């Protein structure tokens, strides 16, 4: 064999072998697919049976005609929907504004609680007092205290708009919860990360900014989103102060027609907003779990 023939034959010798699945592996994959189809079929059938049983039980109850007339009136639903939807836009505005301030307040409180120098003890004590007090007060009670207490003080420049007062109350309440979420995320970062950063001559602020906070924030995104799902719903509590948001608009229609279907319209709007957020939260939580167990980086 000449050198040219040897060179021409070399590429054929270096070709990677083609992976061929064994008969056992193919049989196992077929069984897994069949098992998956059976599971889907059983789950679908059981779901249909449960739903049908619930529908039959509800519609055959003695009070069903009265409930259908009072809570499921198509005419009342159509009449109230425009006003309820207009009020729902105010709920969304309250939620978005409050969410931005809650993130800032929660992060600042968490950072203050992480200061170790003795000179910062008064600030740490104030941060602990804030989280303990405002996590202990029910949100609806805090709305009353802020919504009616602040105007009663007659302070110069104090807000009197019920929407603004409602946002302040929500920020105070949820800021305490979010502060604890951020603090848990910060403390979950291993101390060796801080030690390595300090060994590189990074200051405490630089260590928190470039090493600790990026990891902590990624870890607490799912619980933060859970808090914001609750915030979306609790924005309806601002109705206690008088602004014409979703719950107030539904209450006006219900009291004028003696029909509670407008409340159903308000509930459906909140469901349309919170369910996608809840599913997105579950997706992020599952992704974080896969990343921690080495199941993927997606």
N, C-alpha and C positions, 0 to 999 in steps of 0.2 A: 504494500500500500504506500502510495506516494505521500509527500507532505501535504499536498493540496487536498488529497482525498481525506487525510486525517483531519485537516482543518474544517473541511465541509461536514465531516461526520460528528464533530465535537458538539455543535448546537443540539443535535438530536439526543446525545447522551446526557445533556444537562437539563432537559425538559423535566418540569415537576410532574410527579405522577397525579393522575386524575383520581380524586376522592370518590369512591363508590360506596354508597350505603349498603350495609349488610342486610340480609333478609330479616334477621332478628330486629334490627333497628327499624326497618320499614314496617314490620308487623307491630312494633311497639308504638310508632307514630300513628298508625291506623287505629289502634286501640285507644290512644289518647284522644284522637279526634272524635271517635264514636262516643267515648265517655263524656267529652265536652258537650256534644249534641244532646246526649241524654240528660245532662245536668240542666242545660238551657230549657229543654222540653219540660222537665219536672218543675223547674222554677216558674216557667210561664203558666203551666196548668194550675199550680198551687196558688199563684197570684190571682188568676182569674176566679178560682173557687172562692178565695177570701173576699175579693171585691164584690162578687155577686152575692155572697152571703151577707155582707155588710149592707149592700143596697136593699136587699130583700128585708133585712131586719129593720132598717130605718123607715123604708116606705110603708111597711106593714104596721108600724107602731100607731097607737090611737091618736097621738098628737101630730102626726105627719102633715095632714092637710093644713092645720093652723101654722105649723112651722114653714111650710112651703109658701103660704100666703104672706107671712110676716118677714121672712128672711130671704126668699128667693123670688121676689116679684120682678119680672123683666121690666115692667113699666117704671117702677121705682129705681131700678138699676140704671136705666137709660137716662132718666131725669136727673139723677144725682151725679152721674159720672163726670160731666164737664167741670162742675165745681170741685168735686173730690180730686180730680186730676190736677186742677189748678192749685189746690192746696198741697198736693203731693210734690209739686215743683218747689214749694217753699220748704218742705221736709228735706228734699235733696240739697237745697242751698244750705240749710242749717247743718246737715250732716257733713258736707264738704268743708265748710268753714270751721266747724268744730274739730273735724279730724286733723286739719293742718295744725291748729293750736295744741291739740292733745299730743301729737307727736313731739312738738317742741318742748312742751311742759314735762312730759314723761321722760324724755331723754335728759333734760337738764336736772330733774330731780334724781334720776338714777346716777348721773355723773357726780352730783354733790354727795350722795350717799357713799360713793366710792372713794372720796377724799380721805386720806389717812393722817394728814398732818394735824397736830393738836390745835393749831390756830383756826382750823376750819370746823371745830367742834360745834359752835353755835349754828352754822349752816347745816351740818349733818343732823343736829337735833331738830331743826326746823323742818328738814325734809322728812324725817321719820314721823314727826307730828302731823305733817300734811297727809302722808299716805295713811296713817292710822285713822285720822279723823274722817277724811273724805271717803275712805273705803268702808267706814262703819255707818255712814249716813245713807239711807236709801235715796236713790236718785230723785224720786218724785218729791220726797221731803226737802231735798236740797233745792229743787226747783221752786218750791214755795218759799223757802227761806231767802233765796237770792231774789226771786221775782217780786216778792212783796216787801222784803226787808230792806233791800238797797234803796228803793224809792222812798221808803219811810224815813230813812236817815237824812234825806234832803241835803246830801253832800254836793258841794259845788262841782259841776262837771260830771257827776255820776250819771250813768246811762239810765234812761227810763223806758226805752223801747223794749217791749216784752220779748221780741225775737233776740235782741242782743243779750238781755238778761238770761234767756233760756240757753243761749250758746255758752255764756259764762258758766252757768250751773253745770252743763254737760261737760265742759272742759275741766272744771274742778273735780267732778266725779270720776270721769274716765281717765283723766291725767294721772290720778293715783294708781289705778289699775295698770295702765300702760307703763308707769314708772317701775312697777314691780316686774313687769315682763322684761323691760330693758335690763333691769338689774340682774335678773336671772340669766339673761343671755350673756351679760358681761362676766358674771362669775363662772359661767360654764367654760370660758376660755381658760385653758390650762395655764397655771402660773409660770411654766417654763417659757411660754410665749413672751410674757412680760420680762422675764429674766434675760432672755435672748435679746430683746429689744434694748434693754438697759445696758447690756454688755456692748452694744453697738453705739453707745453714747447718746441714745435717744432720751429726751426728757419724758416726764410723765405724760404731758400733753401730747407729745409726738407719738408715744407708745399707744395711747388710747386712740389717737386719730388714725394711725397707719396700720396698727397691728390688731388691737383688741376690738374696736368698734366694727370694722368691716366683717369680722367673723361673727360677732355677737348679733348684728343686725340680720345677717343671713339666717341665723338659727331661730330668731324670734319672729320671722315673717308670718308663719302659720298662726301662732297664737295672737299676734297683732290683728290679723285679718278676722279672727274669731271675735275679738273685742269690737271691731268695726261693724261686724254683722249685727251685734247687739246694739251698737250705737245707732245704726239705721232704724231699728225698731223703736228705740227709746227717744228718737227725735219726735215721735208722736206725743210724748209727755209734755212737750212745750205747749200743747193745746190747753193745759191747765192755766196758763198765764193769759190766754185770750187771743193769740194770733190765729188768723184764718188758715191753718194748715189742714192736712187731710182729715184728721180726727175731728177737728172743730167743724169743718164743712159737712162731714157725714152726720155729726150730731145735730146740726141745724136742720138738715133734710129729714132726719129721723124724727125729730121733735115736731116738725111741721106736718108730717104725713102719718105719724104713728106707725111707721114701717121701718124695720131695721135693715133692710137690704142695702142702704148706703154704707153701713159698716162692713158689709161683705165686699163692696166695691173697694173700700179702703184697704181691707185685708188682702185682696188679690193684688193690688198695686205693690204692697210691701213684699208679698211673696215673689212677685216678678223681679224685685230688686235684690232680695236677700238670697234666694235660692242659687242664682248664678255665682254670687260671691261665696256662698258656702261650698259649692262644688269646686270652685277655684282653690279655696282653702284646703280642701281634701286633697286636691291634686298636688299642691305644693308640699303638704305634709308627707304624702307618699313619696314624692321625689327626694325630700330630705332624708327620709328613712332609707331609701335605696342607696343614696350617696353614703350614708354612715355605715351601712352594712356591706359596701363594696359592690352593690348590684348594678352600678352604672353611674354615669356622671350627668345624665340628662336631668 
